């Protein structure tokens, strides 16, 4: 790839600086001599100077508006990309991982340990460890991440194609896919037709109905409650009928 010589040279200078072979002044002069912007130089220097620095160089590069070549260089200097809540089996993610490694030569970490995290767990990981570079959270949690200062602004190359309702105006998040709420039924165990929410209250389904976790922590569970609200006389701004239905569903199982 065209950026490989640059990355190799940055790695060489970084290693020399970290092992004391060259001084800070020589390191900075070498980076500037490679044609890197001052934000890129600062980020790479931060990566070499302190393992406890807030945020990662690659993530900070996004916030600094760095061009792609410099961003790749900063990510290379960091060593890997740490992901949270991005399961390989979802939306062709594994193929995306493979293409990423092939195109950029940057390893991916966190998938095994945090790949199945819920949106709430992802935000907790960012708060508590500071390791994640990227996560896949539900839209309500993306808004929360911005409010809590956990995300950095970035507008991808297709930003103008994304509807305004599916992105943050300042670039702190955008939607990359969507899904429709549906009932998943094990027909080997469930012998009645499930066509509407009220069907879930049938006595034969005692202890046989569930959602995917805590609605305050998992976006798909929150949407289940929201969908139940809409189906039972509520709406976008009125979740109470959904909460009431889930309470009734829980009581029917006891």
N, C-alpha and C positions, 0 to 999 in steps of 0.2 A: 504494500500500500504506500501511497505517496507520503504519508505522515510518519512512516516507520523510522527513517533516518533521524527525524527531529526527536521522536520519542526516545530512541536509543541514546542520542546525545544528552537529553535531559536526564535520563537514568544514570548515565556515566557521570555527569556533573553532580547529581544528587548524591550518589554513592561516595564520590570524592569528598564532598562537603561533610557528609555525615561521619565519615571515617577520619576526618581531620587532615586529609591530604591537601585541601585548599582552604583558604580563609573565606569568610563571608563576602568580603569585597570581591574576591576573584569569582566566587560563585555567582553573585549578582551580575557581574560584568559578563560572565559567560552566558547566562540566560538571556540578557538583553542582546548580546551578540547573535543569538539564534533568531532574533526577530520577534520575540514574544512581547505582548503588551504588558504594561506595568501591572494591571490586575493579575495577569497570569503569573508573572514573576512573584508577586506577593503571595499568591496562593501556594505555589510550589515551595517557596521558602517556609511558609507556615507549616506545610506538611512535613518538612524536614526538621524544623525546629522543635515542634511540640506535639507529642502524641495526645495531649490533653486539650488541644485547641477545640473551641466550640465549632461544631459543624465540620464537614469534610471538605477538602479542597475541591473535589469535583462538584459537589453540591453548591459550594460558594461560587464556583466558576459560573454556574448557571445564573446566580443572582447578580453577578458582575457583568452579565451580558457578553461573555466571552465568545469568540467565534468557535466553530466546531473543531478546528485543528488544535487550538489552544485548550479547549475543553477536554479533548481526547488526551492531550499531553498531561494535563493535570490529573486525569483519572489514572493514567499509566503510572504517574509518580505516586499516586495513592496506593495502587497495587491491585485493587479489586472493587467491584460494585456490590454493596450489601443490600439485599432485597428483603422486604418483610410483607407477608400476606399475599404473595404471588404464587399460587399453586401451579405447577407445571401442566396439570391436566385441564386447566381452564383456558378457554378462548385461544387455543393454539399457542400458549405461552412457551411450551417446550421448544417449538420450532423457532420462536423469537429468540429464546436463550441461545440456541445453536447458531443462529445467524449472527447474533451479537458477538459471540466468541470468535466466529470465523472472520467477521469484518473488522473487529477492533482489537482482538487478541487480549481482552481484559476478562479475567476470571469473575465468576459470579459466586457470591457467598450468601448465606442466610436462607436459601431456598429449603434446605433440609430441616433446619431447626425452626424457621418461622413461616414456612410456605403456607401453612394452613391456618395462620392467625386470623382472627376476626378483625374487623375494622378498629374496634376499641383496643384490642391487644396491640395492634400496629402502632396506634398513637401512644400507648403506654411504653412500647419499646423505644420509640423515638425520644420520649421524655426521659426514660430511665437509663437508657444505654447510649443514646446519641449515635448509634452505629448505622441505622438504615439510611441509604441514599434515596431509595424510592419505595413506594408502597402502593397497593391497590386497595383503596378504601371506598365505601359507599359515599354518595354525594353529600349526605348530611355530615358525615365525618370529615370530608374534605373541607367543608366550610368551617367546621370546628378546628381543624388543623391550622387553617389560616388565622382564625381568631386567637388561637393559643401560641402563635408564632412558631409553628413546627414545620412549616413548608417555605420553600423559596420560589419566587416568580420565574416562570419559564414559558415561553410561547413557541410551540413547535412550528415546523415549516408549513403545516396545514391549518394554522390557527384561524385564518379567515373563513375556512370552510365549516368550522364548528359553530352551531347555532349559539346565540348569546345566552340562551337558557341552559346550555350545557357546558358553560365555562365561566371562570372568574374573570372579570374585566381586567384585573391587574396581572393575570397569568399564574395565580397561585394553585389552580387546579383546572382540570377539564375532564369531561366524560370520554372514555375510550370505547365503551360498549354499553349495551342496555339489555335488559331481560324482561319478560312478561311473567307476572305472578301466575302460578299454576298449582293444582293439586297433583302430587305424585302418589299413586296408589299401588300398593302391593296386592294385585288381584288374586294371588294365591291365598292371602289371609283375609281380605275384605270381600265379602260376598254381596254387598249392596252397591248400587250405582252411586257415585259421588258426583253430583252435578252442581251443587251449590253449598254455601257455607253451612246452612241449616242441616245438611246431611251429615255433617261431622258430629252432630249432637246425638245421633242414633245410639241407643244403649249398647248395641252390638260392638260399638267402637270404643268402649271403655278402655282407657290406658293404651289406645292404639293410634292416637293422633299427636303429632308434635310439630314444633317449628325448630329452626336451627339455632337454638341458644337464646341468650338474653337480648331482647329488643333494644336495650340501651347500649349493647356492645357489638351486636352483629347487624349489619345493614339489611340483610335479607330477612331477618326476623322482624326488624322494624317495619319493613315493607309488608310483611304478612299481617301485622296488626293494622297498618294503614289500609291495606286492601279490605280487611274485614270491616273496617270503619266505613269505607265507601260503600260496601255491599249491604251495610245495615243502617243506612240513613245518615251517615256522617259525610265527611268530605276532606278536602285537602287541609283545611284549617280546623277540622273537628275530629280528633282521634278517639274521643270518648266512646262512641259505639263499638269501635274495634277493641278497646280495652275491656269494655263490658262483655263483649262476645268471648274474648279469651278467658276472662274470669269465669264465665258460664261454662266454657269448655273444660276448664280445669276442675270446676266443681262437679261436673258430670263424671269425671274420672275417679272421684273419691267415693 
